[in-house]
Amino acid sequence: MTSRSRCSSAGARRRLAAALLAAWAACASPGAHAAPDAAGGDAVLRLLEDKGLLPAGGAVESSALVRQVRDAASELVLSAMNFLGVRYRRGGSSAEEGFDCSGFTRYVFENSIGLVLPRRADQQARLAGLLAVRDDELRPGDLVFFNTMRRAFSHVGIYIGEGKFIHAPRSGARVRIEDMREAYWTKRFNGARRADATAALAALLPPAAAAPAASGAAPAVVPQ
């Protein structure tokens, strides 16, 4: 990839992230309350659909998804959303070269909350200091694991709310949002993990939606 094309790709991602943040801000503005989430939510979904990052035709619950991501408002989730559209690359661990699934989660966690995860998905799932989370207790920022290669914890993504997660899917694809409730993902779901460090982000959630604080604190950097 040339320097010009890398700059163009990075610029496109920044513009996409800026547009998403602007749409969320519109949802939260006082003038948006006349029709809660309608205008802003539709704007975000149209943007993602136009980029080919989500199915068209109302295949996802726009207002619920936008509301959950907006309410969470965590640096981790927003950081992950910033990489929508980055291509998949096996062994990739940066936006410039592309991501594989665990390279994506590792990069987002390290650069948003300073937690360095192991390199492989199965290692991330078994990392001491991460809390096991039931599927009915998922919060934005949790790691979600799947069996996609006939072995447990062979794929990982980041939960963003309302049954959706963001991940680097496979060769030939790009970082995108998908619904965990689809049959393919439901049958392959292995569990979820929560970094104690992300519990601090619960302060950003409305009181009724905040997750219980976890006991103990995870180290900012986990030795490899």
C-alpha positions, 0 to 999 in steps of 0.5 A, a space after each residue: 500500500 502506498 503512503 498516499 493510499 494509507 493516508 486516504 484510508 486513514 482519512 476516510 476512517 476519521 471522517 466516518 468516525 467523525 460522522 458517527 460521533 456527530 450523529 450520536 451528538 445529534 441524538 443527545 441534543 435537546 432538539 432531538 427529544 421531540 422524536 427520540 432517536 429517530 433522526 439521529 438513529 436513522 442518520 447513523 444507520 444510513 451512514 453505515 448502510 451507505 458504507 456497506 458496513 451494515 445490512 440495508 433495509 432495516 435489518 437491525 434495530 437502529 434506534 436501540 443500537 444507537 441508543 446503547 452505543 451512545 449511552 455507553 459512550 466509552 472510549 473503548 467502544 468508540 475506538 472500536 467503531 473508528 475502525 469500521 471498514 478496515 480490511 481483514 488480514 491474517 496476523 494483522 494488528 494495525 489499521 494500516 496493515 489490517 486486523 485479524 480478530 484478536 489483533 483487532 481486540 488487542 489493538 483496541 484495548 491497548 490503545 483505549 484503556 491501556 490493557 495489553 491482551 495476549 495475541 490469540 483469541 483463545 489466550 484472551 479468553 483464558 487470561 487471568 484477571 478477565 471476568 467470565 460474563 453470562 450472555 444475559 449480563 453483557 455490557 458494551 466493551 465486553 469481549 465475546 468469543 465464538 467457535 468458528 474453527 471447530 475449536 473453542 474460543 477461536 474467534 473474538 469480537 467486542 460487544 457494543 450493545 443490543 445483541 450486536 458486536 464489532 469484529 474483524 470477520 475473515 479473509 476478504 471481509 472488513 471490520 463490521 458490526 453483526 448481530 449475535 442473535 443470528 443463528 450462526 453466532 448463537 450456535 457458536 457462542 463460547 462465552 464473554 469476558 470483562 476486563 476489570 479496567 472497563 468497570 470504571 467505564 460504568 460511571 459513563 452509563 445511566 445509573 439504571 444501566 450501570 454494571 455492578 463494580 467488579 472486585 479487584 483491579 486488573 493490571 493496566 498491562 498484562 505480561 506476555 
